[in-house]
Amino acid sequence: MRSEQTKLARLRRLEKVRALAKQQAALQAAAAEGTLAQLSALAARTQAMANGYRDLSAIGDGQALRQLAQFTLGLAGITHATSRDAASAQTTADQLQQELALAERRRAAVEDRAAAGERALAQRQSHPASAARRQIGTGLE
């Protein structure tokens, strides 16, 4: 019975370790989701800004047209880079969410094993093994 108590204590320690791993995974996933939200908002703002400069009606001469074309080309590059970064952040956030789900499943599995061990130990303690019975009768019966 002592070995079962040791095993149960080990399972409880493992459950605490898995809970901490889950907490770390949750923090990383939350940070990735925050980064994704920021990059998505930035990509939308740069795209809106680039779309705002597409109106050529205010252009007075060729120099202004050339400057506007260079500026919008730069904005398009920034928009593309930001969109690429947002897609990368989406992939990272998805991966970290999967790791979080895996950490939760691992923690729950250890918790279930520990609870089953506690129930089994409690059942054994409530029904102690009966003492060795004295043999009744003779060996000839």
Secondary structure, DSSP 8 states (H G I E B T S, - for coil): -HHHHHHHHHHHHHHHHHHHHHHHHHHHHHHHHHHHHHHHHHHHHHHHHHHHTT--TT--SHHHHHHHHHHHHHHHHHHHHHHHHHHHHHHHHHHHHHHHHHHHHHHHHHHHHHHHHHHHHHHHHHS---------S-TT-
